[in-house]
Amino acid sequence: MLYLIGLGLGDAEDITVKGLEAVRRCRRVYLEAYTSVLPAGREALEKFYGKELILADREMVEQEADSILKDADVCDVAFLVVGDPFGATTHSDLVLRAVNLGIPYRVIHNASIMNAVGCCGLQLYNFGETVSIVFWTDTWKPESFFDKIKKNRQNGMHTLCLLDIKVKEQSVENLMKIQTICQLEALQFHRGRKIYEPPRYMSVNQAAEQLLAIIQNRRLQGEEPEITENTICVGLARVGAQDQKIASGTLYQMSTVELGGPLHSMIVTGTMHPLELEMLNLFSVDSSKFENNAFQRNT
């Protein structure tokens, strides 16, 4: 059996009883380590589960999936995912491979940011399409996520923004460096060596700064954006952990708020019910209160 097991969001103890029982009877246990991270860390998980964990990075999951599924038809193998196995990022390819090999699978669900985001007081059924905000580079600054946020706001819906993480990534510069090294006969022993960038986790500040830059670009193009510096947003950090932080305020305020270490996410609000506004006032970054007009549309 292949088990896909959600770990929840906070620490080692967030795994379900059903999930923990499955982990402890598996011969091999893989920890997916590129779509999200658990604040507790690998060592804490191993101690609590009583199992050695094999880190499964993007390369292993995408290029060496057969090694994960090896012998899963005759023994139990677990694939652990922070949050829920089919939350922000699906692992359908692994399931399809297992089915094609005649390997049965079972999914054990858990909380993910997709539903835990309700902790800020915004009602889940008022959310539209979730978007991912990626790190910009000097030569690549996509704005497609902004248009999705705009569409949600036009429909009165909130937008959950999942913020980029870079774990075991190769930069364009490093890829070029590796290629050059491999072409030099005097350095043949370097062939195949990969150079990875240090891990990076986008903060609420960085996400807000990119949105503000897009707003400026749109105005230069003669457009008055649906989202402005004064749009009410919510910043969330380490949701589910003991040191969870939530801050509400304008988009501009989100560019200056300090929420500490990863992981961060952000919400751009749409039309809000009075109860939602009252809840957001609990997390306001300053002493001012959002106006509590029924079903207020905030600019």
C-alpha positions in Angstrom: 0.0 0.0 0.0 1.1 3.5 -0.8 0.0 6.0 1.9 -0.3 9.7 1.2 -0.5 11.3 4.7 -1.1 14.9 5.6 0.9 16.2 8.5 -1.1 19.4 9.3 0.5 22.8 9.8 2.0 23.2 13.3 4.3 20.5 14.7 4.9 16.8 14.9 1.8 16.2 17.0 -0.5 17.6 14.3 -0.6 14.3 12.4 -3.8 12.4 12.9 -4.0 9.2 14.9 -4.8 7.3 11.8 -1.9 8.8 10.0 0.6 8.1 12.8 -0.5 4.4 13.0 0.1 4.1 9.2 3.5 5.8 9.5 4.7 3.4 12.2 3.8 0.3 10.2 5.5 1.5 7.0 8.8 0.1 5.9 9.9 3.3 4.2 8.7 6.8 5.0 9.3 9.8 2.7 8.9 13.4 3.7 8.0 15.7 0.8 10.3 18.7 1.2 9.7 21.2 -1.5 6.1 22.5 -1.6 6.1 23.4 2.1 7.9 23.0 5.4 6.9 22.1 9.0 8.3 24.4 11.7 9.1 21.4 13.9 11.8 20.1 11.5 12.7 16.7 10.3 14.5 15.6 13.6 11.4 16.3 15.7 9.2 14.3 13.3 11.5 11.3 13.4 11.6 11.4 17.2 7.8 11.5 17.5 7.1 9.0 14.8 9.8 6.6 15.8 10.8 6.4 12.1 13.6 7.5 9.9 12.4 9.9 7.2 13.7 10.0 3.7 13.7 13.6 2.3 11.9 13.7 -1.0 12.9 16.8 -2.9 11.5 18.0 -6.2 14.0 16.0 -8.2 13.1 12.8 -6.5 9.3 13.2 -6.7 9.4 14.4 -10.3 12.2 12.3 -11.8 12.7 9.3 -9.5 9.1 8.5 -8.4 9.8 4.8 -9.2 12.2 4.6 -6.3 9.5 5.9 -4.0 7.1 3.2 -5.3 9.6 0.4 -5.2 8.2 -2.7 -3.5 5.1 -0.8 -2.4 3.1 -3.7 -3.8 4.6 -6.0 -1.2 5.1 -3.6 1.8 3.7 -0.3 3.1 5.3 2.9 2.0 4.3 6.4 3.3 4.6 9.7 1.5 4.2 12.6 4.0 3.0 16.0 3.0 2.9 19.2 5.1 -0.8 20.3 5.3 -3.0 18.0 3.3 -1.7 15.7 0.5 -4.1 17.3 -2.0 -4.1 20.9 -0.6 -2.1 23.6 -2.3 -0.1 21.3 -4.5 -1.5 17.9 -5.7 0.5 14.8 -6.0 -1.7 13.2 -8.6 1.2 12.0 -10.7 2.4 9.7 -7.8 -1.1 8.3 -7.4 -1.4 7.6 -11.2 2.0 5.9 -11.3 1.0 3.7 -8.3 -2.3 2.7 -10.0 -0.6 1.9 -13.3 1.8 -0.4 -11.3 -1.1 -2.1 -9.6 -0.2 -0.6 -6.2 -3.2 0.3 -4.0 -3.1 3.7 -2.3 -4.8 5.4 0.6 -5.0 9.2 1.4 -5.1 10.3 5.0 -6.2 13.9 5.1 -5.3 16.7 7.5 -5.6 20.5 7.9 -4.0 22.8 5.3 -3.7 26.5 4.8 -6.6 26.2 2.4 -9.0 25.8 5.4 -6.9 26.9 8.4 -6.9 30.4 6.8 -10.3 30.9 8.4 -8.5 31.6 11.7 -8.4 35.3 10.7 -12.2 35.5 10.7 -12.8 35.7 7.0 -15.5 33.2 5.9 -14.2 30.4 3.8 -17.1 30.3 1.4 -16.3 34.0 0.5 -13.0 33.0 -1.0 -12.4 32.9 -4.8 -9.6 31.3 -6.7 -6.4 30.8 -4.8 -3.3 32.3 -6.4 0.5 31.8 -6.0 2.8 34.9 -5.8 6.2 33.9 -7.1 9.6 35.6 -6.5 10.4 38.1 -9.2 13.9 38.3 -10.8 15.6 41.1 -12.7 14.4 39.6 -16.0 11.1 37.9 -15.0 8.3 39.8 -13.4 4.9 38.0 -14.1 1.7 39.8 -13.2 -0.9 37.1 -14.0 -1.7 36.5 -10.3 -2.7 40.2 -10.0 -5.4 39.7 -12.7 -6.8 36.7 -10.8 -7.0 38.8 -7.6 -8.7 41.5 -9.6 -11.3 39.1 -10.9 -12.0 37.8 -7.4 -12.5 41.3 -6.1 -14.8 42.2 -9.0 -16.9 39.2 -7.8 -16.7 40.4 -4.2 -14.5 37.4 -3.2 -11.4 37.2 -1.0 -8.1 35.9 -2.4 -5.8 33.6 -0.6 -2.2 34.2 -1.8 0.2 31.4 -1.3 3.7 32.9 -1.2 6.7 31.4 -3.0 9.3 29.1 -1.4 12.6 28.1 -3.0 14.2 25.0 -1.6 17.0 23.2 -3.4 16.7 25.4 -6.4 19.3 26.1 -9.1 19.6 29.6 -10.4 20.1 30.4 -14.0 23.6 31.7 -13.1 24.5 28.4 -11.4 23.1 26.3 -14.3 25.4 28.3 -16.7 28.3 27.9 -14.3 27.8 24.2 -14.2 27.7 24.0 -18.0 30.9 25.9 -18.3 32.7 23.8 -15.7 31.6 20.6 -17.4 33.0 21.9 -20.7 36.5 22.3 -19.3 38.6 19.2 -19.7 40.8 20.2 -16.7 37.8 20.0 -14.4 36.2 16.8 -15.5 35.7 15.7 -11.9 33.1 18.4 -11.6 30.9 16.8 -14.2 27.3 16.4 -13.0 27.8 18.5 -9.9 24.9 20.7 -9.0 25.0 24.0 -7.2 21.9 24.9 -5.2 20.8 28.3 -4.0 20.2 28.8 -0.3 16.5 28.3 0.8 14.3 31.4 0.4 10.8 31.9 1.7 8.7 34.9 0.5 7.4 37.1 3.3 4.2 39.1 3.4 6.3 42.3 3.0 7.8 41.0 -0.3 4.4 39.9 -1.7 2.9 43.3 -0.8 5.8 45.1 -2.4 5.3 43.2 -5.7 1.6 44.0 -5.7 2.3 47.7 -5.1 4.8 47.7 -8.0 2.1 46.2 -10.3 -0.4 48.8 -9.2 2.2 51.5 -10.1 2.8 49.8 -13.5 -0.9 49.6 -14.2 -1.4 53.3 -13.5 1.5 54.2 -15.8 -0.5 52.3 -18.5 -3.5 54.5 -17.8 -5.4 51.9 -15.8 -6.9 52.5 -12.3 -6.5 49.1 -10.7 -9.2 47.3 -8.8 -6.7 46.9 -5.9 -5.0 49.9 -4.4 -2.6 50.8 -1.6 -5.6 51.1 0.7 -7.1 47.7 0.0 -7.6 45.8 3.2 -5.3 42.7 3.4 -4.4 40.1 6.0 -0.9 38.8 6.6 -0.5 35.3 8.2 2.6 33.6 9.5 3.2 30.1 10.7 -0.5 29.2 10.8 -1.2 26.4 13.2 2.1 26.8 15.2 2.2 28.2 18.7 3.8 31.4 17.5 1.2 32.0 14.8 0.8 35.7 13.8 -2.0 37.5 12.0 -2.0 41.1 11.0 -4.7 43.1 9.2 -4.4 46.4 7.5 -3.9 48.1 4.2 -1.8 46.7 1.4 0.7 49.4 2.1 0.8 48.5 5.7 1.5 44.8 4.8 4.6 46.0 3.0 6.0 47.2 6.4 4.6 44.8 8.9 7.0 42.3 10.6 5.6 38.8 11.1 8.8 36.9 11.7 10.0 33.6 10.1 8.3 31.5 7.5 5.9 30.3 6.3 3.8 33.3 5.3 0.6 33.8 3.3 -1.6 36.8 2.5 -5.2 37.5 1.8 -6.5 40.3 -0.4 -10.1 41.0 0.8 -13.2 41.4 -1.3 -16.6 42.4 0.0 -16.8 41.9 3.7 -19.6 41.1 6.1 -19.8 43.1 9.4 -18.7 40.0 11.3 -15.6 39.6 9.1 -14.7 43.3 9.6 -15.2 42.9 13.4 -12.8 39.9 13.4 -10.2 41.7 11.3 -10.2 44.5 13.9 -8.8 42.0 16.4 -5.7 41.8 14.3 -5.4 45.5 13.1 -1.8 46.7 12.8 -2.8 50.1 14.3 -5.4 51.5 16.6 -7.8 52.5 13.8 -10.8 50.4 13.2 -12.3 49.3 9.9 -15.7 50.9 9.2 -18.4 48.4 10.0 -20.9 49.2 7.3 -22.9 46.2 6.3 -21.3 44.2 3.5 -18.8 46.9 3.0 -16.7 46.9 -0.2 -13.3 48.2 0.8 -11.0 50.1 -1.5 
